[in-house]
Amino acid sequence: MSFSKRASLAVRSFLVIFLLAANAFPVGFKAIGDPPTTLILVRHAEKLIVPPENKDPDLSLAGQARAQELLRMFSDSGIVAIYATQYKRTQQTVKPLADKLGLAVTKVEAKQTAELVKQIRARNAGQVIFIAGHNNTVPEIIAAMGGPKLPIIPETEYDNLYILTVYSDGSAKLIKMKYGSTVVPVGNHGMLKP
């Protein structure tokens, strides 16, 4: 067999092996060593105190200040996507950051954690994303992405910040910290500094 025929056969064999190997893994499979996915998660900032029938209050002045703190902290962090639930308080929490970064906020239904996780895995693998949720959904998202199971965030806490790093092998590391000012409820103005 001539050299050119052997070379041609080797190239075709390599292509067949490559195509078979590429299709041997499920869709979305990532090789070990791919960049991790980083999720920055917060509960929405402080909301106005309103009658119980109002299920969609705006942020209070303290909440607006906390949203500005998120802008200060994360405007240069490499965030490429922002997710928030359909409620005004989560949308207003991420608005300053989204505006600064020029990103549209992807709205997700608060009770659809599984759908959110599916979107993140499909669209944002290997990226840094920001999520504003609620005192019950933030722990759900962390657990669904492979992090530890956490208790529901106390109703009076708005200063928790979670950074979840999800590696390509499925393992995850969580950092929990506090940010901004600690605040206490005062009258109908929402939350103010003590």
C-alpha positions as CSV (number, residue, x, y, z in Angstrom):
1,M,0.0,0.0,0.0
2,S,1.4,3.4,-1.0
3,F,2.2,6.1,1.6
4,S,-0.7,8.4,0.3
5,K,-3.2,5.5,0.7
6,R,-2.0,4.8,4.2
7,A,-2.2,8.5,5.1
8,S,-5.7,8.8,3.7
9,L,-6.8,5.6,5.6
10,A,-5.2,7.0,8.8
11,V,-7.0,10.3,8.5
12,R,-10.4,8.6,7.8
13,S,-9.8,6.3,10.8
14,F,-9.0,9.2,13.0
15,L,-12.1,11.0,11.9
16,V,-14.3,8.0,12.6
17,I,-12.8,7.5,16.0
18,F,-13.2,11.2,16.8
19,L,-16.8,11.3,15.7
20,L,-17.6,8.1,17.7
21,A,-15.9,9.5,20.8
22,A,-17.7,12.8,20.5
23,N,-21.1,11.1,20.4
24,A,-20.2,8.6,23.1
25,F,-21.0,11.1,25.9
26,P,-24.4,12.5,26.8
27,V,-25.3,16.0,25.7
28,G,-24.0,18.6,28.2
29,F,-21.2,16.3,29.3
30,K,-18.1,18.3,30.2
31,A,-14.6,17.0,30.4
32,I,-12.8,17.2,33.7
33,G,-10.8,20.4,33.6
34,D,-13.5,22.6,32.0
35,P,-13.9,25.9,33.8
36,P,-16.2,25.8,36.8
37,T,-19.6,27.5,36.9
38,T,-19.8,30.2,39.6
39,L,-23.2,31.2,41.0
40,I,-23.5,34.3,43.1
41,L,-26.8,34.1,45.0
42,V,-28.6,36.5,47.3
43,R,-32.1,36.8,48.7
44,H,-33.8,39.9,47.4
45,A,-33.0,43.1,49.4
46,E,-35.3,44.6,52.0
47,K,-38.9,45.2,50.9
48,L,-41.5,47.7,52.1
49,I,-43.7,46.5,54.9
50,V,-47.2,46.3,53.2
51,P,-50.5,44.7,54.0
52,P,-50.5,40.9,53.7
53,E,-52.7,40.9,50.6
54,N,-49.9,42.8,48.7
55,K,-47.7,39.9,47.5
56,D,-45.4,42.0,45.3
57,P,-44.0,44.9,47.3
58,D,-41.2,47.2,46.1
59,L,-37.9,47.5,47.8
60,S,-37.6,49.9,50.8
61,L,-35.0,52.6,50.9
62,A,-32.6,50.2,52.8
63,G,-33.3,47.6,50.0
64,Q,-32.4,50.1,47.3
65,A,-29.2,50.9,49.2
66,R,-28.4,47.1,49.4
67,A,-29.0,46.8,45.6
68,Q,-26.4,49.6,45.1
69,E,-24.0,47.7,47.3
70,L,-24.3,44.6,45.0
71,L,-23.5,46.9,42.1
72,R,-20.4,48.2,43.9
73,M,-19.3,44.7,44.8
74,F,-19.9,42.8,41.6
75,S,-19.7,45.3,38.7
76,D,-16.2,44.0,37.7
77,S,-16.6,40.3,38.6
78,G,-17.1,38.8,35.2
79,I,-20.9,38.2,35.5
80,V,-22.4,37.2,32.1
81,A,-26.0,36.4,33.1
82,I,-28.4,37.6,35.8
83,Y,-31.5,35.7,36.9
84,A,-34.3,36.9,39.1
85,T,-37.8,35.8,39.9
86,Q,-40.9,37.5,38.6
87,Y,-41.4,39.7,41.6
88,K,-40.6,43.4,41.8
89,R,-38.3,42.9,44.9
90,T,-35.9,40.5,43.1
91,Q,-36.0,42.5,39.9
92,Q,-35.2,45.8,41.7
93,T,-32.4,44.0,43.7
94,V,-30.6,43.2,40.4
95,K,-31.5,46.2,38.3
96,P,-28.6,48.5,39.2
97,L,-26.1,45.7,38.5
98,A,-27.8,44.6,35.3
99,D,-27.9,48.2,34.1
100,K,-24.2,48.7,34.8
101,L,-23.3,45.5,33.0
102,G,-25.7,46.0,30.1
103,L,-27.3,42.6,30.8
104,A,-31.0,41.7,30.4
105,V,-32.4,40.1,33.5
106,T,-33.7,36.6,32.8
107,K,-37.0,36.2,34.7
108,V,-37.7,32.8,36.2
109,E,-40.8,31.6,38.1
110,A,-40.0,31.5,41.8
111,K,-41.5,28.0,42.2
112,Q,-39.6,26.6,39.2
113,T,-36.1,25.8,40.7
114,A,-35.7,22.7,38.5
115,E,-36.3,24.8,35.3
116,L,-33.8,27.4,36.5
117,V,-31.1,24.8,37.2
118,K,-31.8,23.3,33.7
119,Q,-31.3,26.7,32.1
120,I,-28.1,27.4,34.0
121,R,-26.6,24.1,33.0
122,A,-27.6,24.5,29.4
123,R,-26.7,28.2,28.9
124,N,-24.1,29.1,31.5
125,A,-21.7,26.2,32.1
126,G,-18.3,27.6,32.9
127,Q,-19.6,31.1,33.4
128,V,-20.2,33.5,36.4
129,I,-23.9,34.2,37.0
130,F,-25.8,36.2,39.5
131,I,-29.2,35.1,41.0
132,A,-31.6,37.0,43.2
133,G,-34.2,34.7,44.8
134,H,-36.1,34.3,48.0
135,N,-35.5,33.0,51.5
136,N,-36.7,29.6,50.5
137,T,-35.5,29.4,46.8
138,V,-31.9,30.4,47.4
139,P,-31.2,27.3,49.5
140,E,-33.2,25.1,47.0
141,I,-31.0,26.4,44.1
142,I,-27.8,25.8,46.0
143,A,-28.8,22.2,46.8
144,A,-30.1,21.5,43.2
145,M,-26.8,22.7,41.8
146,G,-24.9,20.2,44.0
147,G,-24.2,22.3,47.0
148,P,-25.1,21.5,50.6
149,K,-28.7,21.5,51.9
150,L,-29.2,24.7,53.8
151,P,-32.1,25.8,56.0
152,I,-34.5,28.5,54.8
153,I,-33.1,31.9,55.4
154,P,-34.7,33.7,58.3
155,E,-37.4,36.2,57.3
156,T,-35.5,39.1,58.9
157,E,-32.1,38.4,57.1
158,Y,-31.3,40.2,53.9
159,D,-27.5,40.3,54.1
160,N,-26.6,36.7,53.2
161,L,-24.4,36.2,50.2
162,Y,-23.6,32.8,48.7
163,I,-20.9,32.0,46.2
164,L,-21.3,28.4,44.8
165,T,-18.6,27.0,42.5
166,V,-19.7,24.0,40.6
167,Y,-16.8,22.0,39.0
168,S,-17.0,20.0,35.8
169,D,-16.9,16.7,37.7
170,G,-20.2,17.8,39.6
171,S,-18.6,18.6,42.9
172,A,-19.4,22.0,44.4
173,K,-17.9,24.3,47.0
174,L,-20.0,27.0,48.9
175,I,-18.8,30.2,50.5
176,K,-21.4,32.0,52.7
177,M,-20.8,35.5,53.9
178,K,-22.6,38.7,54.9
179,Y,-22.6,41.9,52.9
180,G,-23.9,45.5,53.4
181,S,-25.4,46.8,56.6
182,T,-27.3,44.9,59.2
183,V,-30.8,46.4,59.3
184,V,-33.8,46.3,61.6
185,P,-37.5,46.9,60.7
186,V,-38.8,50.4,61.5
187,G,-42.4,51.4,60.9
188,N,-43.7,51.4,57.3
189,H,-40.5,52.5,55.7
190,G,-39.2,49.0,55.3
191,M,-35.8,48.6,56.8
192,L,-33.4,51.2,58.1
193,K,-29.9,51.1,59.6
194,P,-29.9,50.7,63.5
